[in-house]
Amino acid sequence: MNFDRIAVEPDKLEGKPTIRGLRITVETVVRLVAAGWSFDEILSDYPDLERDDIKQALEYAAASTNVHFYRLRESA
């Protein structure tokens, strides 16, 4: 998946993923959604954001949790 709205810059906000290089982190957006904020509420409080920014932040967070589990072999 292409995350063209997510930027990771080592010298900005300790290298945390941000939205389009703004000083708004993916973490902030995800936490707001998790706290029950609607997209409209987020957009009202963060006017630099766009609806697609929020969607992509959630997609990025979901993709970052895509962990594969491998079963260990039983010892003989």
PDB file of N, H, CA, C and O in Angstrom:
ATOM      1  N   MET A   1       0.836  -1.174   0.000  1.00  0.00           N
ATOM      2  CA  MET A   1       0.000   0.000   0.000  1.00  0.00           C
ATOM      3  C   MET A   1       0.887   1.245   0.000  1.00  0.00           C
ATOM      4  O   MET A   1       1.928   1.276   0.656  1.00  0.00           O
ATOM      5  N   ASN A   2       0.475   2.245  -0.724  1.00  0.00           N
ATOM      6  H   ASN A   2      -0.371   2.220  -1.257  1.00  0.00           H
ATOM      7  CA  ASN A   2       1.229   3.487  -0.825  1.00  0.00           C
ATOM      8  C   ASN A   2       0.697   4.510   0.180  1.00  0.00           C
ATOM      9  O   ASN A   2      -0.476   4.880   0.137  1.00  0.00           O
ATOM     10  N   PHE A   3       1.557   4.955   1.069  1.00  0.00           N
ATOM     11  H   PHE A   3       2.510   4.655   1.103  1.00  0.00           H
ATOM     12  CA  PHE A   3       1.167   5.940   2.078  1.00  0.00           C
ATOM     13  C   PHE A   3       1.755   7.296   1.695  1.00  0.00           C
ATOM     14  O   PHE A   3       2.724   7.757   2.298  1.00  0.00           O
ATOM     15  N   ASP A   4       1.164   7.923   0.695  1.00  0.00           N
ATOM     16  H   ASP A   4       0.376   7.549   0.205  1.00  0.00           H
ATOM     17  CA  ASP A   4       1.691   9.179   0.179  1.00  0.00           C
ATOM     18  C   ASP A   4       1.397  10.379   1.062  1.00  0.00           C
ATOM     19  O   ASP A   4       1.926  11.464   0.817  1.00  0.00           O
ATOM     20  N   ARG A   5       0.574  10.213   2.072  1.00  0.00           N
ATOM     21  H   ARG A   5       0.144   9.332   2.270  1.00  0.00           H
ATOM     22  CA  ARG A   5       0.251  11.302   2.996  1.00  0.00           C
ATOM     23  C   ARG A   5       1.019  11.182   4.316  1.00  0.00           C
ATOM     24  O   ARG A   5       0.913  12.050   5.182  1.00  0.00           O
ATOM     25  N   ILE A   6       1.785  10.113   4.461  1.00  0.00           N
ATOM     26  H   ILE A   6       1.871   9.407   3.757  1.00  0.00           H
ATOM     27  CA  ILE A   6       2.526   9.874   5.696  1.00  0.00           C
ATOM     28  C   ILE A   6       4.003  10.177   5.441  1.00  0.00           C
ATOM     29  O   ILE A   6       4.589   9.701   4.468  1.00  0.00           O
ATOM     30  N   ALA A   7       4.585  10.966   6.321  1.00  0.00           N
ATOM     31  H   ALA A   7       4.109  11.353   7.111  1.00  0.00           H
ATOM     32  CA  ALA A   7       6.000  11.312   6.203  1.00  0.00           C
ATOM     33  C   ALA A   7       6.727  10.919   7.479  1.00  0.00           C
ATOM     34  O   ALA A   7       6.219  11.112   8.584  1.00  0.00           O
ATOM     35  N   VAL A   8       7.920  10.367   7.312  1.00  0.00           N
ATOM     36  H   VAL A   8       8.333  10.211   6.415  1.00  0.00           H
ATOM     37  CA  VAL A   8       8.782  10.055   8.448  1.00  0.00           C
ATOM     38  C   VAL A   8      10.082  10.807   8.224  1.00  0.00           C
ATOM     39  O   VAL A   8      10.853  10.495   7.316  1.00  0.00           O
ATOM     40  N   GLU A   9      10.309  11.803   9.067  1.00  0.00           N
ATOM     41  H   GLU A   9       9.683  12.057   9.804  1.00  0.00           H
ATOM     42  CA  GLU A   9      11.505  12.625   8.959  1.00  0.00           C
ATOM     43  C   GLU A   9      12.261  12.538  10.281  1.00  0.00           C
ATOM     44  O   GLU A   9      11.747  12.957  11.318  1.00  0.00           O
ATOM     45  N   PRO A  10      13.484  11.995  10.250  1.00  0.00           N
ATOM     46  CA  PRO A  10      14.237  11.784  11.488  1.00  0.00           C
ATOM     47  C   PRO A  10      14.407  13.045  12.340  1.00  0.00           C
ATOM     48  O   PRO A  10      14.496  12.951  13.564  1.00  0.00           O
ATOM     49  N   ASP A  11      14.451  14.203  11.721  1.00  0.00           N
ATOM     50  H   ASP A  11      14.379  14.280  10.727  1.00  0.00           H
ATOM     51  CA  ASP A  11      14.685  15.444  12.473  1.00  0.00           C
ATOM     52  C   ASP A  11      13.404  16.140  12.910  1.00  0.00           C
ATOM     53  O   ASP A  11      13.457  17.228  13.483  1.00  0.00           O
ATOM     54  N   LYS A  12      12.258  15.528  12.647  1.00  0.00           N
ATOM     55  H   LYS A  12      12.215  14.644  12.181  1.00  0.00           H
ATOM     56  CA  LYS A  12      10.980  16.137  13.024  1.00  0.00           C
ATOM     57  C   LYS A  12      10.209  15.206  13.966  1.00  0.00           C
ATOM     58  O   LYS A  12       9.951  14.052  13.625  1.00  0.00           O
ATOM     59  N   LEU A  13       9.850  15.696  15.121  1.00  0.00           N
ATOM     60  H   LEU A  13      10.059  16.634  15.398  1.00  0.00           H
ATOM     61  CA  LEU A  13       9.064  14.949  16.107  1.00  0.00           C
ATOM     62  C   LEU A  13       9.652  13.573  16.390  1.00  0.00           C
ATOM     63  O   LEU A  13       8.936  12.574  16.451  1.00  0.00           O
ATOM     64  N   GLU A  14      10.957  13.543  16.561  1.00  0.00           N
ATOM     65  H   GLU A  14      11.539  14.355  16.511  1.00  0.00           H
ATOM     66  CA  GLU A  14      11.686  12.317  16.908  1.00  0.00           C
ATOM     67  C   GLU A  14      11.490  11.195  15.890  1.00  0.00           C
ATOM     68  O   GLU A  14      11.584  10.017  16.236  1.00  0.00           O
ATOM     69  N   GLY A  15      11.221  11.554  14.649  1.00  0.00           N
ATOM     70  H   GLY A  15      11.145  12.510  14.367  1.00  0.00           H
ATOM     71  CA  GLY A  15      11.068  10.555  13.602  1.00  0.00           C
ATOM     72  C   GLY A  15       9.724   9.850  13.592  1.00  0.00           C
ATOM     73  O   GLY A  15       9.550   8.863  12.877  1.00  0.00           O
ATOM     74  N   LYS A  16       8.771  10.340  14.374  1.00  0.00           N
ATOM     75  H   LYS A  16       8.912  11.142  14.954  1.00  0.00           H
ATOM     76  CA  LYS A  16       7.440   9.727  14.377  1.00  0.00           C
ATOM     77  C   LYS A  16       6.749  10.013  13.049  1.00  0.00           C
ATOM     78  O   LYS A  16       6.942  11.080  12.467  1.00  0.00           O
ATOM     79  N   PRO A  17       5.946   9.069  12.567  1.00  0.00           N
ATOM     80  CA  PRO A  17       5.206   9.302  11.326  1.00  0.00           C
ATOM     81  C   PRO A  17       4.231  10.472  11.506  1.00  0.00           C
ATOM     82  O   PRO A  17       3.470  10.528  12.472  1.00  0.00           O
ATOM     83  N   THR A  18       4.278  11.396  10.554  1.00  0.00           N
ATOM     84  H   THR A  18       4.897  11.351   9.769  1.00  0.00           H
ATOM     85  CA  THR A  18       3.398  12.560  10.598  1.00  0.00           C
ATOM     86  C   THR A  18       2.533  12.602   9.348  1.00  0.00           C
ATOM     87  O   THR A  18       2.781  11.899   8.368  1.00  0.00           O
ATOM     88  N   ILE A  19       1.526  13.434   9.412  1.00  0.00           N
ATOM     89  H   ILE A  19       1.324  14.005  10.209  1.00  0.00           H
ATOM     90  CA  ILE A  19       0.634  13.625   8.287  1.00  0.00           C
ATOM     91  C   ILE A  19       1.216  14.703   7.377  1.00  0.00           C
ATOM     92  O   ILE A  19       1.339  15.858   7.786  1.00  0.00           O
ATOM     93  N   ARG A  20       1.569  14.341   6.160  1.00  0.00           N
ATOM     94  H   ARG A  20       1.469  13.404   5.828  1.00  0.00           H
ATOM     95  CA  ARG A  20       2.085  15.257   5.143  1.00  0.00           C
ATOM     96  C   ARG A  20       3.173  16.183   5.665  1.00  0.00           C
ATOM     97  O   ARG A  20       3.286  17.320   5.207  1.00  0.00           O
ATOM     98  N   GLY A  21       3.964  15.721   6.603  1.00  0.00           N
ATOM     99  H   GLY A  21       3.872  14.797   6.976  1.00  0.00           H
ATOM    100  CA  GLY A  21       5.054  16.532   7.123  1.00  0.00           C
ATOM    101  C   GLY A  21       4.606  17.619   8.086  1.00  0.00           C
ATOM    102  O   GLY A  21       5.425  18.409   8.556  1.00  0.00           O
ATOM    103  N   LEU A  22       3.311  17.665   8.383  1.00  0.00           N
ATOM    104  H   LEU A  22       2.646  17.023   8.002  1.00  0.00           H
ATOM    105  CA  LEU A  22       2.815  18.607   9.386  1.00  0.00           C
ATOM    106  C   LEU A  22       3.283  18.142  10.760  1.00  0.00           C
ATOM    107  O   LEU A  22       3.809  17.038  10.895  1.00  0.00           O
ATOM    108  N   ARG A  23       3.101  18.948  11.745  1.00  0.00           N
ATOM    109  H   ARG A  23       2.673  19.846  11.635  1.00  0.00           H
ATOM    110  CA  ARG A  23       3.481  18.554  13.097  1.00  0.00           C
ATOM    111  C   ARG A  23       2.302  17.865  13.791  1.00  0.00           C
ATOM    112  O   ARG A  23       2.039  18.083  14.974  1.00  0.00           O
ATOM    113  N   ILE A  24       1.616  17.045  13.036  1.00  0.00           N
ATOM    114  H   ILE A  24       1.829  16.868  12.076  1.00  0.00           H
ATOM    115  CA  ILE A  24       0.499  16.238  13.540  1.00  0.00           C
ATOM    116  C   ILE A  24       0.868  14.787  13.265  1.00  0.00           C
ATOM    117  O   ILE A  24       1.026  14.388  12.112  1.00  0.00           O
ATOM    118  N   THR A  25       1.003  14.006  14.321  1.00  0.00           N
ATOM    119  H   THR A  25       0.875  14.331  15.258  1.00  0.00           H
ATOM    120  CA  THR A  25       1.450  12.626  14.153  1.00  0.00           C
ATOM    121  C   THR A  25       0.290  11.684  13.848  1.00  0.00           C
ATOM    122  O   THR A  25      -0.869  11.961  14.159  1.00  0.00           O
ATOM    123  N   VAL A  26       0.645  10.572  13.233  1.00  0.00           N
ATOM    124  H   VAL A  26       1.586  10.347  12.981  1.00  0.00           H
ATOM    125  CA  VAL A  26      -0.322   9.500  13.013  1.00  0.00           C
ATOM    126  C   VAL A  26      -0.875   9.061  14.361  1.00  0.00           C
ATOM    127  O   VAL A  26      -2.069   8.794  14.495  1.00  0.00           O
ATOM    128  N   GLU A  27      -0.001   8.988  15.356  1.00  0.00           N
ATOM    129  H   GLU A  27       0.969   9.205  15.248  1.00  0.00           H
ATOM    130  CA  GLU A  27      -0.420   8.587  16.701  1.00  0.00           C
ATOM    131  C   GLU A  27      -1.519   9.498  17.234  1.00  0.00           C
ATOM    132  O   GLU A  27      -2.500   9.017  17.801  1.00  0.00           O
ATOM    133  N   THR A  28      -1.368  10.793  17.059  1.00  0.00           N
ATOM    134  H   THR A  28      -0.571  11.184  16.598  1.00  0.00           H
ATOM    135  CA  THR A  28      -2.375  11.740  17.537  1.00  0.00           C
ATOM    136  C   THR A  28      -3.728  11.464  16.898  1.00  0.00           C
ATOM    137  O   THR A  28      -4.751  11.414  17.581  1.00  0.00           O
ATOM    138  N   VAL A  29      -3.722  11.289  15.596  1.00  0.00           N
ATOM    139  H   VAL A  29      -2.891  11.331  15.042  1.00  0.00           H
ATOM    140  CA  VAL A  29      -4.972  11.049  14.874  1.00  0.00           C
ATOM    141  C   VAL A  29      -5.617   9.740  15.331  1.00  0.00           C
ATOM    142  O   VAL A  29      -6.822   9.692  15.576  1.00  0.00           O
ATOM    143  N   VAL A  30      -4.824   8.694  15.445  1.00  0.00           N
ATOM    144  H   VAL A  30      -3.844   8.733  15.247  1.00  0.00           H
ATOM    145  CA  VAL A  30      -5.359   7.390  15.860  1.00  0.00           C
ATOM    146  C   VAL A  30      -5.921   7.478  17.279  1.00  0.00           C
ATOM    147  O   VAL A  30      -6.987   6.926  17.554  1.00  0.00           O
ATOM    148  N   ARG A  31      -5.223   8.158  18.172  1.00  0.00           N
ATOM    149  H   ARG A  31      -4.358   8.606  17.948  1.00  0.00           H
ATOM    150  CA  ARG A  31      -5.717   8.294  19.548  1.00  0.00           C
ATOM    151  C   ARG A  31      -7.026   9.083  19.604  1.00  0.00           C
ATOM    152  O   ARG A  31      -7.907   8.762  20.402  1.00  0.00           O
ATOM    153  N   LEU A  32      -7.158  10.097  18.776  1.00  0.00           N
ATOM    154  H   LEU A  32      -6.442  10.358  18.128  1.00  0.00           H
ATOM    155  CA  LEU A  32      -8.406  10.862  18.747  1.00  0.00           C
ATOM    156  C   LEU A  32      -9.569   9.996  18.279  1.00  0.00           C
ATOM    157  O   LEU A  32     -10.653  10.035  18.861  1.00  0.00           O
ATOM    158  N   VAL A  33      -9.342   9.221  17.234  1.00  0.00           N
ATOM    159  H   VAL A  33      -8.462   9.189  16.762  1.00  0.00           H
ATOM    160  CA  VAL A  33     -10.387   8.319  16.745  1.00  0.00           C
ATOM    161  C   VAL A  33     -10.730   7.288  17.823  1.00  0.00           C
ATOM    162  O   VAL A  33     -11.902   6.999  18.064  1.00  0.00           O
ATOM    163  N   ALA A  34      -9.708   6.741  18.463  1.00  0.00           N
ATOM    164  H   ALA A  34      -8.756   6.975  18.267  1.00  0.00           H
ATOM    165  CA  ALA A  34      -9.930   5.744  19.522  1.00  0.00           C
ATOM    166  C   ALA A  34     -10.697   6.338  20.703  1.00  0.00           C
ATOM    167  O   ALA A  34     -11.432   5.631  21.393  1.00  0.00           O
ATOM    168  N   ALA A  35     -10.522   7.635  20.927  1.00  0.00           N
ATOM    169  H   ALA A  35      -9.925   8.209  20.367  1.00  0.00           H
ATOM    170  CA  ALA A  35     -11.223   8.308  22.028  1.00  0.00           C
ATOM    171  C   ALA A  35     -12.655   8.669  21.655  1.00  0.00           C
ATOM    172  O   ALA A  35     -13.397   9.220  22.469  1.00  0.00           O
ATOM    173  N   GLY A  36     -13.038   8.355  20.425  1.00  0.00           N
ATOM    174  H   GLY A  36     -12.436   7.907  19.764  1.00  0.00           H
ATOM    175  CA  GLY A  36     -14.426   8.579  20.027  1.00  0.00           C
ATOM    176  C   GLY A  36     -14.681   9.843  19.228  1.00  0.00           C
ATOM    177  O   GLY A  36     -15.831  10.164  18.928  1.00  0.00           O
ATOM    178  N   TRP A  37     -13.623  10.565  18.878  1.00  0.00           N
ATOM    179  H   TRP A  37     -12.688  10.304  19.121  1.00  0.00           H
ATOM    180  CA  TRP A  37     -13.810  11.767  18.074  1.00  0.00           C
ATOM    181  C   TRP A  37     -14.254  11.379  16.670  1.00  0.00           C
ATOM    182  O   TRP A  37     -13.753  10.412  16.097  1.00  0.00           O
ATOM    183  N   SER A  38     -15.191  12.133  16.124  1.00  0.00           N
ATOM    184  H   SER A  38     -15.598  12.919  16.589  1.00  0.00           H
ATOM    185  CA  SER A  38     -15.605  11.917  14.738  1.00  0.00           C
ATOM    186  C   SER A  38     -14.598  12.592  13.806  1.00  0.00           C
ATOM    187  O   SER A  38     -13.817  13.444  14.230  1.00  0.00           O
ATOM    188  N   PHE A  39     -14.627  12.205  12.546  1.00  0.00           N
ATOM    189  H   PHE A  39     -15.261  11.513  12.201  1.00  0.00           H
ATOM    190  CA  PHE A  39     -13.758  12.853  11.564  1.00  0.00           C
ATOM    191  C   PHE A  39     -14.025  14.352  11.552  1.00  0.00           C
ATOM    192  O   PHE A  39     -13.090  15.150  11.491  1.00  0.00           O
ATOM    193  N   ASP A  40     -15.288  14.736  11.611  1.00  0.00           N
ATOM    194  H   ASP A  40     -16.048  14.087  11.661  1.00  0.00           H
ATOM    195  CA  ASP A  40     -15.640  16.163  11.573  1.00  0.00           C
ATOM    196  C   ASP A  40     -15.082  16.920  12.773  1.00  0.00           C
ATOM    197  O   ASP A  40     -14.641  18.061  12.634  1.00  0.00           O
ATOM    198  N   GLU A  41     -15.099  16.299  13.943  1.00  0.00           N
ATOM    199  H   GLU A  41     -15.457  15.372  14.055  1.00  0.00           H
ATOM    200  CA  GLU A  41     -14.529  16.944  15.134  1.00  0.00           C
ATOM    201  C   GLU A  41     -13.021  17.134  14.981  1.00  0.00           C
ATOM    202  O   GLU A  41     -12.479  18.184  15.326  1.00  0.00           O
ATOM    203  N   ILE A  42     -12.354  16.111  14.462  1.00  0.00           N
ATOM    204  H   ILE A  42     -12.794  15.258  14.181  1.00  0.00           H
ATOM    205  CA  ILE A  42     -10.904  16.200  14.261  1.00  0.00           C
ATOM    206  C   ILE A  42     -10.591  17.306  13.252  1.00  0.00           C
ATOM    207  O   ILE A  42      -9.702  18.127  13.478  1.00  0.00           O
ATOM    208  N   LEU A  43     -11.318  17.321  12.151  1.00  0.00           N
ATOM    209  H   LEU A  43     -12.041  16.654  11.968  1.00  0.00           H
ATOM    210  CA  LEU A  43     -11.083  18.322  11.113  1.00  0.00           C
ATOM    211  C   LEU A  43     -11.361  19.735  11.620  1.00  0.00           C
ATOM    212  O   LEU A  43     -10.715  20.689  11.188  1.00  0.00           O
ATOM    213  N   SER A  44     -12.308  19.868  12.524  1.00  0.00           N
ATOM    214  H   SER A  44     -12.832  19.093  12.876  1.00  0.00           H
ATOM    215  CA  SER A  44     -12.618  21.181  13.099  1.00  0.00           C
ATOM    216  C   SER A  44     -11.478  21.669  13.992  1.00  0.00           C
ATOM    217  O   SER A  44     -11.114  22.844  13.955  1.00  0.00           O
ATOM    218  N   ASP A  45     -10.917  20.763  14.794  1.00  0.00           N
ATOM    219  H   ASP A  45     -11.213  19.808  14.825  1.00  0.00           H
ATOM    220  CA  ASP A  45      -9.833  21.142  15.711  1.00  0.00           C
ATOM    221  C   ASP A  45      -8.464  21.198  15.029  1.00  0.00           C
ATOM    222  O   ASP A  45      -7.559  21.876  15.514  1.00  0.00           O
ATOM    223  N   TYR A  46      -8.312  20.500  13.923  1.00  0.00           N
ATOM    224  H   TYR A  46      -9.047  19.950  13.529  1.00  0.00           H
ATOM    225  CA  TYR A  46      -7.047  20.463  13.177  1.00  0.00           C
ATOM    226  C   TYR A  46      -7.338  20.853  11.723  1.00  0.00           C
ATOM    227  O   TYR A  46      -7.382  19.986  10.850  1.00  0.00           O
ATOM    228  N   PRO A  47      -7.534  22.135  11.460  1.00  0.00           N
ATOM    229  CA  PRO A  47      -7.966  22.578  10.128  1.00  0.00           C
ATOM    230  C   PRO A  47      -6.973  22.284   9.003  1.00  0.00           C
ATOM    231  O   PRO A  47      -7.354  22.326   7.833  1.00  0.00           O
ATOM    232  N   ASP A  48      -5.717  21.990   9.323  1.00  0.00           N
ATOM    233  H   ASP A  48      -5.407  21.956  10.273  1.00  0.00           H
ATOM    234  CA  ASP A  48      -4.739  21.646   8.282  1.00  0.00           C
ATOM    235  C   ASP A  48      -4.934  20.222   7.764  1.00  0.00           C
ATOM    236  O   ASP A  48      -4.412  19.863   6.708  1.00  0.00           O
ATOM    237  N   LEU A  49      -5.682  19.418   8.506  1.00  0.00           N
ATOM    238  H   LEU A  49      -6.105  19.709   9.364  1.00  0.00           H
ATOM    239  CA  LEU A  49      -5.926  18.039   8.089  1.00  0.00           C
ATOM    240  C   LEU A  49      -7.045  17.967   7.066  1.00  0.00           C
ATOM    241  O   LEU A  49      -7.908  18.842   6.993  1.00  0.00           O
ATOM    242  N   GLU A  50      -7.007  16.898   6.278  1.00  0.00           N
ATOM    243  H   GLU A  50      -6.306  16.188   6.338  1.00  0.00           H
ATOM    244  CA  GLU A  50      -8.065  16.581   5.334  1.00  0.00           C
ATOM    245  C   GLU A  50      -8.615  15.203   5.681  1.00  0.00           C
ATOM    246  O   GLU A  50      -7.938  14.392   6.312  1.00  0.00           O
ATOM    247  N   ARG A  51      -9.831  14.954   5.267  1.00  0.00           N
ATOM    248  H   ARG A  51     -10.381  15.613   4.754  1.00  0.00           H
ATOM    249  CA  ARG A  51     -10.479  13.666   5.557  1.00  0.00           C
ATOM    250  C   ARG A  51      -9.601  12.494   5.112  1.00  0.00           C
ATOM    251  O   ARG A  51      -9.494  11.499   5.829  1.00  0.00           O
ATOM    252  N   ASP A  52      -8.979  12.601   3.950  1.00  0.00           N
ATOM    253  H   ASP A  52      -9.066  13.409   3.368  1.00  0.00           H
ATOM    254  CA  ASP A  52      -8.115  11.514   3.461  1.00  0.00           C
ATOM    255  C   ASP A  52      -6.883  11.322   4.343  1.00  0.00           C
ATOM    256  O   ASP A  52      -6.335  10.221   4.403  1.00  0.00           O
ATOM    257  N   ASP A  53      -6.441  12.377   5.026  1.00  0.00           N
ATOM    258  H   ASP A  53      -6.886  13.272   4.978  1.00  0.00           H
ATOM    259  CA  ASP A  53      -5.321  12.246   5.970  1.00  0.00           C
ATOM    260  C   ASP A  53      -5.703  11.310   7.116  1.00  0.00           C
ATOM    261  O   ASP A  53      -4.921  10.449   7.518  1.00  0.00           O
ATOM    262  N   ILE A  54      -6.906  11.492   7.627  1.00  0.00           N
ATOM    263  H   ILE A  54      -7.542  12.192   7.301  1.00  0.00           H
ATOM    264  CA  ILE A  54      -7.370  10.660   8.747  1.00  0.00           C
ATOM    265  C   ILE A  54      -7.487   9.210   8.297  1.00  0.00           C
ATOM    266  O   ILE A  54      -7.037   8.299   8.991  1.00  0.00           O
ATOM    267  N   LYS A  55      -8.091   9.002   7.138  1.00  0.00           N
ATOM    268  H   LYS A  55      -8.456   9.743   6.574  1.00  0.00           H
ATOM    269  CA  LYS A  55      -8.233   7.635   6.622  1.00  0.00           C
ATOM    270  C   LYS A  55      -6.876   6.965   6.464  1.00  0.00           C
ATOM    271  O   LYS A  55      -6.684   5.816   6.864  1.00  0.00           O
ATOM    272  N   GLN A  56      -5.932   7.707   5.871  1.00  0.00           N
ATOM    273  H   GLN A  56      -6.089   8.640   5.547  1.00  0.00           H
ATOM    274  CA  GLN A  56      -4.626   7.095   5.645  1.00  0.00           C
ATOM    275  C   GLN A  56      -3.868   6.864   6.946  1.00  0.00           C
ATOM    276  O   GLN A  56      -3.114   5.897   7.053  1.00  0.00           O
ATOM    277  N   ALA A  57      -4.053   7.724   7.927  1.00  0.00           N
ATOM    278  H   ALA A  57      -4.666   8.510   7.840  1.00  0.00           H
ATOM    279  CA  ALA A  57      -3.419   7.506   9.234  1.00  0.00           C
ATOM    280  C   ALA A  57      -3.919   6.204   9.851  1.00  0.00           C
ATOM    281  O   ALA A  57      -3.138   5.446  10.426  1.00  0.00           O
ATOM    282  N   LEU A  58      -5.208   5.948   9.732  1.00  0.00           N
ATOM    283  H   LEU A  58      -5.842   6.564   9.265  1.00  0.00           H
ATOM    284  CA  LEU A  58      -5.766   4.704  10.267  1.00  0.00           C
ATOM    285  C   LEU A  58      -5.264   3.498   9.478  1.00  0.00           C
ATOM    286  O   LEU A  58      -4.961   2.458  10.062  1.00  0.00           O
ATOM    287  N   GLU A  59      -5.176   3.632   8.160  1.00  0.00           N
ATOM    288  H   GLU A  59      -5.423   4.477   7.686  1.00  0.00           H
ATOM    289  CA  GLU A  59      -4.655   2.540   7.340  1.00  0.00           C
ATOM    290  C   GLU A  59      -3.193   2.263   7.665  1.00  0.00           C
ATOM    291  O   GLU A  59      -2.771   1.108   7.725  1.00  0.00           O
ATOM    292  N   TYR A  60      -2.421   3.330   7.875  1.00  0.00           N
ATOM    293  H   TYR A  60      -2.764   4.269   7.827  1.00  0.00           H
ATOM    294  CA  TYR A  60      -1.001   3.186   8.221  1.00  0.00           C
ATOM    295  C   TYR A  60      -0.850   2.466   9.564  1.00  0.00           C
ATOM    296  O   TYR A  60      -0.020   1.570   9.710  1.00  0.00           O
ATOM    297  N   ALA A  61      -1.657   2.869  10.529  1.00  0.00           N
ATOM    298  H   ALA A  61      -2.332   3.597  10.410  1.00  0.00           H
ATOM    299  CA  ALA A  61      -1.594   2.236  11.852  1.00  0.00           C
ATOM    300  C   ALA A  61      -1.968   0.761  11.757  1.00  0.00           C
ATOM    301  O   ALA A  61      -1.336  -0.086  12.388  1.00  0.00           O
ATOM    302  N   ALA A  62      -2.988   0.458  10.974  1.00  0.00           N
ATOM    303  H   ALA A  62      -3.501   1.146  10.461  1.00  0.00           H
ATOM    304  CA  ALA A  62      -3.389  -0.942  10.806  1.00  0.00           C
ATOM    305  C   ALA A  62      -2.278  -1.744  10.137  1.00  0.00           C
ATOM    306  O   ALA A  62      -1.983  -2.865  10.549  1.00  0.00           O
ATOM    307  N   ALA A  63      -1.669  -1.172   9.114  1.00  0.00           N
ATOM    308  H   ALA A  63      -1.909  -0.261   8.780  1.00  0.00           H
ATOM    309  CA  ALA A  63      -0.595  -1.878   8.410  1.00  0.00           C
ATOM    310  C   ALA A  63       0.613  -2.095   9.315  1.00  0.00           C
ATOM    311  O   ALA A  63       1.309  -3.103   9.192  1.00  0.00           O
ATOM    312  N   SER A  64       0.862  -1.159  10.221  1.00  0.00           N
ATOM    313  H   SER A  64       0.296  -0.340  10.322  1.00  0.00           H
ATOM    314  CA  SER A  64       2.030  -1.290  11.096  1.00  0.00           C
ATOM    315  C   SER A  64       1.835  -2.375  12.154  1.00  0.00           C
ATOM    316  O   SER A  64       2.799  -2.790  12.796  1.00  0.00           O
ATOM    317  N   THR A  65       0.618  -2.829  12.338  1.00  0.00           N
ATOM    318  H   THR A  65      -0.165  -2.491  11.816  1.00  0.00           H
ATOM    319  CA  THR A  65       0.372  -3.911  13.295  1.00  0.00           C
ATOM    320  C   THR A  65       0.276  -5.267  12.612  1.00  0.00           C
ATOM    321  O   THR A  65      -0.029  -6.270  13.258  1.00  0.00           O
ATOM    322  N   ASN A  66       0.531  -5.301  11.333  1.00  0.00           N
ATOM    323  H   ASN A  66       0.779  -4.487  10.809  1.00  0.00           H
ATOM    324  CA  ASN A  66       0.467  -6.548  10.581  1.00  0.00           C
ATOM    325  C   ASN A  66       1.667  -7.410  10.945  1.00  0.00           C
ATOM    326  O   ASN A  66       2.728  -7.319  10.326  1.00  0.00           O
ATOM    327  N   VAL A  67       1.484  -8.233  11.941  1.00  0.00           N
ATOM    328  H   VAL A  67       0.623  -8.307  12.444  1.00  0.00           H
ATOM    329  CA  VAL A  67       2.565  -9.062  12.459  1.00  0.00           C
ATOM    330  C   VAL A  67       2.273 -10.519  12.103  1.00  0.00           C
ATOM    331  O   VAL A  67       1.149 -10.997  12.261  1.00  0.00           O
ATOM    332  N   HIS A  68       3.287 -11.202  11.629  1.00  0.00           N
ATOM    333  H   HIS A  68       4.200 -10.814  11.502  1.00  0.00           H
ATOM    334  CA  HIS A  68       3.140 -12.620  11.305  1.00  0.00           C
ATOM    335  C   HIS A  68       3.644 -13.466  12.468  1.00  0.00           C
ATOM    336  O   HIS A  68       4.696 -13.194  13.047  1.00  0.00           O
ATOM    337  N   PHE A  69       2.890 -14.470  12.788  1.00  0.00           N
ATOM    338  H   PHE A  69       2.035 -14.690  12.317  1.00  0.00           H
ATOM    339  CA  PHE A  69       3.278 -15.385  13.841  1.00  0.00           C
ATOM    340  C   PHE A  69       3.680 -16.709  13.221  1.00  0.00           C
ATOM    341  O   PHE A  69       2.998 -17.229  12.339  1.00  0.00           O
ATOM    342  N   TYR A  70       4.777 -17.241  13.683  1.00  0.00           N
ATOM    343  H   TYR A  70       5.331 -16.818  14.400  1.00  0.00           H
ATOM    344  CA  TYR A  70       5.263 -18.523  13.179  1.00  0.00           C
ATOM    345  C   TYR A  70       5.326 -19.499  14.345  1.00  0.00           C
ATOM    346  O   TYR A  70       5.823 -19.178  15.424  1.00  0.00           O
ATOM    347  N   ARG A  71       4.817 -20.678  14.103  1.00  0.00           N
ATOM    348  H   ARG A  71       4.413 -20.938  13.226  1.00  0.00           H
ATOM    349  CA  ARG A  71       4.874 -21.701  15.135  1.00  0.00           C
ATOM    350  C   ARG A  71       6.291 -22.241  15.231  1.00  0.00           C
ATOM    351  O   ARG A  71       6.935 -22.529  14.223  1.00  0.00           O
ATOM    352  N   LEU A  72       6.751 -22.370  16.443  1.00  0.00           N
ATOM    353  H   LEU A  72       6.227 -22.136  17.262  1.00  0.00           H
ATOM    354  CA  LEU A  72       8.069 -22.977  16.655  1.00  0.00           C
ATOM    355  C   LEU A  72       7.930 -24.488  16.539  1.00  0.00           C
ATOM    356  O   LEU A  72       6.908 -25.064  16.914  1.00  0.00           O
ATOM    357  N   ARG A  73       8.944 -25.099  16.029  1.00  0.00           N
ATOM    358  H   ARG A  73       9.773 -24.631  15.725  1.00  0.00           H
ATOM    359  CA  ARG A  73       8.914 -26.550  15.916  1.00  0.00           C
ATOM    360  C   ARG A  73       9.079 -27.157  17.310  1.00  0.00           C
ATOM    361  O   ARG A  73       9.807 -26.644  18.161  1.00  0.00           O
ATOM    362  N   GLU A  74       8.390 -28.241  17.499  1.00  0.00           N
ATOM    363  H   GLU A  74       7.799 -28.657  16.808  1.00  0.00           H
ATOM    364  CA  GLU A  74       8.536 -28.989  18.740  1.00  0.00           C
ATOM    365  C   GLU A  74       9.917 -29.633  18.752  1.00  0.00           C
ATOM    366  O   GLU A  74      10.365 -30.159  17.733  1.00  0.00           O
ATOM    367  N   SER A  75      10.587 -29.597  19.885  1.00  0.00           N
ATOM    368  H   SER A  75      10.224 -29.171  20.713  1.00  0.00           H
ATOM    369  CA  SER A  75      11.885 -30.280  19.944  1.00  0.00           C
ATOM    370  C   SER A  75      11.669 -31.784  19.934  1.00  0.00           C
ATOM    371  O   SER A  75      10.689 -32.293  20.478  1.00  0.00           O
ATOM    372  N   ALA A  76      12.589 -32.474  19.315  1.00  0.00           N
ATOM    373  H   ALA A  76      13.385 -32.061  18.873  1.00  0.00           H
ATOM    374  CA  ALA A  76      12.458 -33.923  19.160  1.00  0.00           C
ATOM    375  C   ALA A  76      12.691 -34.654  20.440  1.00  0.00           C
ATOM    376  O   ALA A  76      12.616 -35.883  20.472  1.00  0.00           O
TER     377      ALA A  76
END
